Amino acid sequence: LDPRQLMTPPDWAQAREALRQTLRGLDGDVERQMDALRIFKQSETFRLLAQDLAGLWTVEKLSDHLSDLADLLVEATLTLTWASLPGRHRDTPAFAVIAYGKLGGKELGYASDLDIVFLHDDPHPDAQEIYAKLAKRLNTWLSTLTPAGHLYETDLRLRPDGAAGLLVSSTEAFEDYQRSHAWTWEHQALTRARYVCGDAAVGKQFDAIRQAVLCQSRDRAKLRGEVLEMRQKMHDGHPNPSALFDLKHDAGGLVDLEFAVQYLVLAEAAAHPEMTANVGNIALLKRASELGLVPADLALPAADAYRELRRLQHQTKLQGEDYARVEPALVAETAAAVKRLWQAVFGP
């Protein structure tokens, strides 16, 4: 990393080309290619960290950059793994990587893992087997620890039928699952999903499926009950025995706001399709207030609270803390703003 460029904002198109040139010079040397990807990630993350500490970035912009970096690395890794896959039957795969969670919502942090799902649209009789091998290889390249470290921890459990399901789904099977078999929490997860890389046509199919599923009419009472039930399960699964406030899981924390926004998307998208835009929770809260779905004097303070909670979460990660927890007094007003939004959306 050139010290003269340390405070230069990233140009991801330029960075992508530089990485491509580096990898081209290592053609056929898998170990050196894997290390080159990791070194690239480390240098770009260090640059962002230095700029973050210098106050150059808002929480949203930092997460945008970290997400763009991950997109770039997943794309480069997909290109390399397909090129080295035995038995590939076409020049470019009819295969796409779909991001969920923090990467899907472009809210990635320094230590975030990647929630990803794999789709294909290929009539070849061996397509399922070929793309399963590709997905396994791609996941290995992303998550394997080498002398240069690892790229990302990955979580593949958001695919249809979870850990018991096929590693790769056809777009047809994915649509059938989402329309007829998915649980409400899976539709909540879909609100944050987006195409990352691979075949753009498969990505467009995913976008169309996502839009249609999110815009389905829903029974509000049933939806509310199922969202609240899942929130309670998450709360029970992440007990906080300390006297500190857990920024993510405690009442008034990040998950409460995320669930409120996801409920608004699923409840309102049939009448307001613009709520399906994958623009992040802060922008969606503003949009909900503009549409009259939530009073602005509740939505906007909650959006500010979410920004502050994420800033503190970033800070605790940088300090090497095992848990994102702070003194309750530090976030009393922040948590109260989220709780007021929660009450407005779900009632007592």
Steps between C-alpha positions, in 0.01 A plus 500: 500500500652831387506737804434789263167339412395420858240775522387478138136384477472160335426471130357150477502483119870582505560259787320221314724547198815507715397176669420344164849585373661354812303177472572471129870486583435206733299292254490135604660550842206448736687564825646828379163608358330432834770692684477790253126531567562508874782753480282723281218483755734579789654801328165646395349437844799668664451802274132521595587459868751786485246720324232396751720593796573833330126569487465486123198267494150485638386159622294454183782594263752281680262204474444577132875482441546180703211345306642615165833343598328171584303509173823550307677213677210257463480586129875447452486172691207376292693574180805309624311200634297457182811523283665221701193275532539160329213405270363848448275498195492866397724806499302688764270338755124558502544545873464791742596584855222658707587685821278509807545658842760771552654460156159489335396821672841661436547539875817295530734556795868426542435156649177404322461161340332453162150353474483372143273285284575349159258484204527368146290494184654236278316217316814287465430152644804522729446863601399427858807287564737742326373805685503318834871435443547865408320619813710273723820620337395864523413460867834329568694779331315762704524335840824297503776627728830539312833652611350834388185452711146440377268710288167462679312266724193387306152385596305304238200407717257754352458289187166318448451235772805631684790267578289205381442653157695483176807722495387653169140553387364556154315829466181301438541299821590815693185676383281202587654481847458871569139504381378175654730372774702782658441607858427862584850544643638395161298776335638737764848394390402550136435870566878545533610272215663613176692369199877534542674341202487229238253473213309830480199321345475277806531812713208659316291187555579518870400867512166420337433210739592713801274784389203270438539319832543814709198663334262215585195600703531377859273458800634772729398333824662172400810678374530700820470188714762310301748789501459547876541126557828497307620809688433324829691192383798716410485675836485167685791370294728791593473549876693791648616413854699823534393839630596653166270581208535261207495725194363227276268280703361696796162674482554831323799365310584436137291186456184672626533771238586253225194288583277808501624601155465145364143486629421831331638373170300176511181668623505800268675394178178382332369858517840671492744304279763767554548355850674199343803704391818363654625835625572421865301543818569871544377589151201266533393669824514837327299358210242354740457840663460671162229247409319565827556147628683619812491850652812694406558601862546129578666375181775761471622482862498120467711527185747720686500248784577216260792698360636558852457135601691391191774755571541360849494146363785586263688656791471194724622276217802723446579475869501120474201446727336156488153653533361831375390625843520842663392674819119543491521871581700554181208391282196573717350760264607303194329180619192700599463629142509143367247386762262780401520387138440139608186601690371699204551209260396204716294657779522403868 
